[in-house]
């Protein structure tokens, strides 16, 4: 059984430890428990009970949706979903602090709020349903964060706002480039995530989890919007485009190493694989090209995983980061 604070207090009361010894023991425990920023840890599963409860949440959502469909009372699904998600969050998020069920309940509450907003919006106009759903999801996530402080609420709100803004722009300017819209929105979310990361460089607080989820949202928006802007469709890729994609992937990798977040790299793997596959297939058969491409991607991912800390220690002192150096996590 692990030693807890009350055990140390009891040891002091019984004369087993002095106050100075207790203070040093607590400091040692804090050092051992301190997270390594390079590990990019976040809470997801504390035990199988988390999975069990999350399955129950999924069954509840399916049951409510099925009932609302049978009774043809869709707004009832939204209202019941919000009430049920809030009530269950009081138990599993607020009291029991179960990570995975808290994430599922946050998504359930925001999704129900989006569904309700979309239904109410349909009574006025059918053209702004996506805008209504996005605003509803964002407001639902904000309310859920206000009460339960689940980090994924920030990412849900960011997604809701992004889809609402993008659809509003396209309603006004139908010919506007959708990829450009999502690149700009992704960069805005990315900037917010960096700002939050800068406030917790050692990644010891809940702010680190908030930033993690925001990076997870921003990365695919940036990557899957930026690369089509530069090379067009991946299906018509040629040598110049393939080399450009790999150059972008290397740049994204450099940014990921500096900020110590891997989401950009993960989002860019698909395009990197397509580019590598095209270049390799120029000299070998298609089947062998696929195998070699997968092997190359595996080598990249595993190599970066094994050498991440060493790479950061080597690169950070060499880069002209200036004042930004005090905003990125230190190299462990």
C-alpha positions as CSV (number, residue, x, y, z in Angstrom):
1,X,0.0,0.0,0.0
2,X,1.5,3.4,-0.9
3,X,2.4,5.8,1.8
4,X,0.0,8.8,2.0
5,X,0.1,12.1,3.7
6,X,-2.0,10.9,6.6
7,X,0.6,8.1,7.2
8,X,3.3,10.7,7.4
9,X,1.3,12.9,9.8
10,X,0.7,9.8,12.0
11,X,4.4,9.0,12.0
12,X,5.2,12.6,13.1
13,X,2.6,12.3,15.9
14,X,4.1,9.1,17.1
15,X,7.7,10.4,17.0
16,X,8.7,8.1,14.2
17,X,9.6,11.0,12.0
18,X,10.6,14.6,12.7
19,X,9.0,17.5,10.9
20,X,12.3,18.0,8.9
21,X,12.4,14.3,7.9
22,X,8.7,14.4,6.9
23,X,9.3,17.5,4.8
24,X,12.3,15.9,3.0
25,X,10.3,12.6,2.5
26,X,7.4,14.6,0.9
27,X,9.9,16.5,-1.3
28,X,11.4,13.2,-2.5
29,X,7.9,11.8,-3.2
30,X,7.0,14.9,-5.2
31,X,10.2,14.6,-7.3
32,X,9.5,11.0,-8.1
33,X,5.9,11.7,-9.0
34,X,6.7,14.8,-11.1
35,X,5.7,14.2,-14.7
36,X,8.3,14.4,-17.4
37,X,7.1,17.0,-20.0
38,X,8.7,14.9,-22.8
39,X,6.3,12.0,-22.0
40,X,3.3,14.2,-22.9
41,X,1.1,12.4,-20.4
42,X,-2.6,12.9,-19.9
43,X,-5.2,11.1,-17.9
44,X,-7.4,8.7,-19.9
45,X,-7.9,5.4,-18.1
46,X,-7.4,4.9,-14.4
47,X,-8.7,1.3,-14.4
48,X,-11.0,-1.0,-16.2
49,X,-13.9,0.6,-14.3
50,X,-13.4,3.6,-16.5
51,X,-14.0,1.4,-19.6
52,X,-17.0,-0.2,-17.9
53,X,-18.7,3.1,-17.1
54,X,-17.9,4.5,-20.5
55,X,-19.6,1.5,-22.1
56,X,-22.7,2.3,-20.0
57,X,-22.6,5.9,-21.2
58,X,-22.5,4.7,-24.8
59,X,-25.5,2.3,-24.2
60,X,-27.4,5.2,-22.6
61,X,-26.9,7.4,-25.6
62,X,-28.0,4.7,-28.0
63,X,-31.1,3.9,-25.8
64,X,-32.1,7.6,-25.7
65,X,-31.6,8.1,-29.4
66,X,-33.6,4.9,-30.2
67,X,-36.5,6.0,-27.9
68,X,-36.6,9.5,-29.4
69,X,-36.7,7.9,-32.9
70,X,-39.5,5.5,-32.0
71,X,-41.5,8.3,-30.3
72,X,-40.6,10.8,-33.0
73,X,-39.6,13.3,-30.2
74,X,-36.1,14.3,-31.2
75,X,-35.9,17.4,-28.9
76,X,-36.7,15.0,-26.1
77,X,-33.5,13.1,-26.9
78,X,-31.5,16.3,-26.6
79,X,-33.1,17.4,-23.3
80,X,-32.9,13.9,-21.7
81,X,-29.3,13.6,-23.0
82,X,-28.2,16.9,-21.4
83,X,-29.9,16.1,-18.1
84,X,-28.5,12.6,-18.0
85,X,-25.0,13.7,-18.9
86,X,-25.0,16.4,-16.3
87,X,-26.3,14.1,-13.6
88,X,-23.9,11.4,-14.4
89,X,-21.0,13.9,-14.5
90,X,-21.9,14.9,-10.9
91,X,-21.1,11.3,-10.0
92,X,-18.3,10.2,-12.3
93,X,-16.6,13.5,-13.1
94,X,-17.1,15.6,-10.0
95,X,-17.1,13.0,-7.2
96,X,-15.3,9.9,-8.5
97,X,-12.9,11.7,-11.0
98,X,-13.0,9.0,-13.6
99,X,-11.1,10.3,-16.6
100,X,-12.5,8.3,-19.6
101,X,-16.2,8.5,-18.4
102,X,-15.7,12.2,-17.9
103,X,-14.6,12.6,-21.5
104,X,-17.5,10.6,-22.7
105,X,-20.0,12.5,-20.6
106,X,-18.5,15.8,-21.8
107,X,-19.0,14.7,-25.4
108,X,-22.6,13.5,-24.6
109,X,-23.6,16.8,-23.0
110,X,-22.1,18.9,-25.7
111,X,-23.5,16.7,-28.4
112,X,-27.0,16.8,-26.9
113,X,-26.7,20.6,-26.7
114,X,-25.7,20.7,-30.3
115,X,-28.7,18.6,-31.2
116,X,-31.0,20.8,-29.3
117,X,-29.6,24.0,-30.9
118,X,-29.9,22.4,-34.3
119,X,-33.6,21.4,-33.7
120,X,-34.5,24.9,-32.4
121,X,-32.6,26.4,-35.4
122,X,-34.6,24.3,-37.8
123,X,-37.8,26.0,-36.6
124,X,-36.4,29.3,-38.0
125,X,-34.2,28.3,-41.0
126,X,-32.6,25.2,-42.4
127,X,-29.6,27.0,-43.8
128,X,-27.9,27.7,-40.5
129,X,-28.2,24.3,-38.9
130,X,-24.4,23.7,-38.8
131,X,-23.9,27.1,-37.3
132,X,-26.6,26.4,-34.6
133,X,-25.1,23.0,-33.9
134,X,-21.6,24.4,-33.5
135,X,-22.7,27.2,-31.2
136,X,-24.8,24.8,-29.2
137,X,-21.9,22.4,-28.8
138,X,-19.5,25.2,-27.8
139,X,-22.0,26.6,-25.2
140,X,-22.6,23.1,-23.9
141,X,-18.9,22.4,-23.5
142,X,-18.4,25.8,-21.8
143,X,-21.1,25.0,-19.3
144,X,-19.7,21.6,-18.6
145,X,-16.2,23.0,-18.1
146,X,-17.6,25.6,-15.7
147,X,-18.9,22.9,-13.5
148,X,-16.7,19.9,-14.0
149,X,-13.4,21.1,-15.4
150,X,-13.0,18.3,-17.9
151,X,-10.0,19.3,-20.2
152,X,-11.6,17.9,-23.3
153,X,-14.4,20.5,-23.0
154,X,-12.0,23.1,-24.5
155,X,-11.4,21.0,-27.6
156,X,-15.1,20.3,-28.0
157,X,-15.8,24.1,-27.7
158,X,-13.0,24.8,-30.2
159,X,-14.5,22.4,-32.7
160,X,-18.0,23.8,-32.3
161,X,-16.8,27.4,-32.8
162,X,-14.6,26.3,-35.8
163,X,-17.5,24.6,-37.7
164,X,-19.9,27.5,-36.9
165,X,-17.4,30.1,-38.2
166,X,-16.4,28.1,-41.2
167,X,-20.0,27.5,-42.3
168,X,-20.9,31.2,-41.7
169,X,-18.1,32.3,-43.9
170,X,-19.1,29.8,-46.6
171,X,-22.7,31.0,-46.4
172,X,-21.6,34.6,-47.1
173,X,-18.8,33.7,-49.5
174,X,-19.6,30.3,-51.1
175,X,-16.5,30.3,-53.4
176,X,-14.1,30.9,-50.5
177,X,-11.4,28.2,-50.1
178,X,-12.5,25.8,-47.3
179,X,-9.0,24.6,-46.7
180,X,-7.7,28.1,-46.1
181,X,-10.5,28.7,-43.5
182,X,-9.6,25.6,-41.6
183,X,-5.9,26.4,-41.7
184,X,-6.5,29.8,-40.2
185,X,-8.9,28.4,-37.5
186,X,-6.4,25.6,-36.8
187,X,-3.6,28.1,-36.3
188,X,-5.8,30.1,-34.0
189,X,-6.5,27.0,-31.8
190,X,-2.8,26.1,-32.0
191,X,-1.9,29.6,-30.7
192,X,-4.2,29.2,-27.8
193,X,-2.8,25.8,-27.0
194,X,0.8,27.2,-27.1
195,X,-0.3,30.0,-24.7
196,X,-1.7,27.5,-22.3
197,X,1.4,25.3,-22.6
198,X,3.6,28.3,-21.8
199,X,1.8,28.8,-18.5
200,X,2.7,25.2,-17.4
201,X,6.0,24.4,-19.0
202,X,6.6,21.5,-16.5
203,X,3.2,20.1,-17.4
204,X,2.1,19.5,-13.8
205,X,-1.4,20.9,-13.9
206,X,-4.7,20.4,-15.6
207,X,-3.8,23.1,-18.1
208,X,-1.4,20.7,-19.7
209,X,-4.3,18.3,-20.5
210,X,-6.3,21.3,-21.9
211,X,-3.5,22.1,-24.2
212,X,-3.1,18.5,-25.2
213,X,-6.7,18.3,-26.4
214,X,-6.4,21.6,-28.2
215,X,-3.3,20.5,-30.0
216,X,-5.1,17.3,-31.0
217,X,-7.9,19.4,-32.6
218,X,-5.6,22.0,-34.2
219,X,-3.1,19.6,-35.8
220,X,-5.4,17.9,-38.4
221,X,-7.0,21.2,-39.2
222,X,-3.6,22.7,-40.0
223,X,-2.1,19.7,-41.8
224,X,-5.1,18.6,-43.8
225,X,-5.8,22.2,-44.8
226,X,-2.3,23.3,-45.5
227,X,-1.0,20.5,-47.7
228,X,-4.0,20.5,-50.2
229,X,-3.4,24.3,-50.5
230,X,0.2,23.7,-51.6
231,X,0.0,20.5,-53.7
232,X,-3.6,20.2,-54.5
233,X,-5.1,16.7,-54.5
234,X,-2.8,13.9,-53.2
235,X,-4.1,11.6,-56.0
236,X,-2.2,13.6,-58.7
237,X,1.0,13.8,-56.7
238,X,4.3,13.8,-58.7
239,X,7.9,14.0,-57.7
240,X,8.0,17.8,-57.0
241,X,4.8,17.6,-54.9
242,X,6.0,14.5,-53.0
243,X,9.3,16.2,-52.1
244,X,7.3,19.3,-51.0
245,X,5.1,17.1,-48.8
246,X,8.2,15.5,-47.2
247,X,9.7,19.0,-46.6
248,X,6.5,20.1,-44.9
249,X,6.5,17.0,-42.8
250,X,10.1,17.7,-41.7
251,X,9.1,21.2,-40.8
252,X,6.1,20.0,-38.8
253,X,8.4,17.5,-37.1
254,X,10.8,20.3,-36.1
255,X,7.9,22.4,-34.7
256,X,6.6,19.3,-32.8
257,X,10.0,18.6,-31.3
258,X,10.4,22.3,-30.2
259,X,6.9,22.5,-28.6
260,X,7.1,18.9,-27.3
261,X,3.8,17.9,-28.8
262,X,3.4,15.0,-31.2
263,X,0.0,15.8,-32.7
264,X,1.4,17.6,-35.8
265,X,3.5,14.6,-36.6
266,X,0.7,12.1,-36.3
267,X,-1.6,14.3,-38.5
268,X,1.1,14.5,-41.1
269,X,1.8,10.8,-41.3
270,X,-0.8,10.0,-43.9
271,X,0.6,12.6,-46.4
272,X,4.1,11.6,-45.6
273,X,3.2,8.0,-46.3
274,X,1.6,8.9,-49.7
275,X,4.7,10.9,-50.6
276,X,7.1,8.2,-49.6
277,X,5.0,5.6,-51.4
278,X,5.1,7.6,-54.6
279,X,8.8,8.1,-54.6
280,X,9.6,4.5,-53.7
281,X,7.2,3.1,-56.3
282,X,9.2,4.8,-59.0
283,X,11.9,2.2,-58.7
284,X,10.0,-0.9,-57.4
285,X,6.8,-2.8,-57.9
286,X,3.6,-1.5,-56.3
287,X,3.4,-4.3,-53.7
288,X,7.0,-3.9,-52.6
289,X,6.5,-0.1,-52.6
290,X,3.7,-0.4,-50.1
291,X,5.7,-2.6,-47.8
292,X,8.7,-0.4,-47.9
293,X,6.6,2.7,-47.3
294,X,5.1,1.1,-44.2
295,X,8.5,0.1,-43.1
296,X,9.8,3.6,-43.5
297,X,6.9,5.1,-41.6
298,X,7.5,2.6,-38.8
299,X,11.1,3.5,-38.6
300,X,10.3,7.2,-38.4
301,X,7.7,6.8,-35.7
302,X,9.8,4.3,-33.6
303,X,13.0,6.2,-34.1
304,X,11.4,9.5,-32.9
305,X,9.8,7.7,-30.0
306,X,13.1,6.2,-28.8
307,X,15.2,9.4,-29.5
308,X,12.7,12.1,-28.7
309,X,14.4,13.4,-25.5
310,X,17.9,13.2,-27.0
311,X,16.7,15.0,-30.2
312,X,15.2,17.8,-28.1
313,X,18.3,18.1,-26.0
314,X,20.4,18.4,-29.2
315,X,18.1,20.7,-31.2
316,X,16.8,23.3,-28.6
317,X,20.2,24.9,-27.9
318,X,20.9,25.2,-31.7
319,X,17.6,26.9,-32.7
320,X,17.3,30.8,-32.6
321,X,14.2,30.7,-30.4
322,X,14.8,34.0,-28.7
323,X,12.2,34.9,-26.1
324,X,10.2,31.9,-27.2
325,X,12.7,29.7,-25.4
326,X,11.1,30.6,-22.1
327,X,7.7,29.4,-23.4
328,X,8.5,25.9,-24.5
329,X,9.1,22.9,-22.2
330,X,12.7,22.4,-21.1
331,X,14.6,19.5,-22.6
332,X,14.5,16.8,-20.0
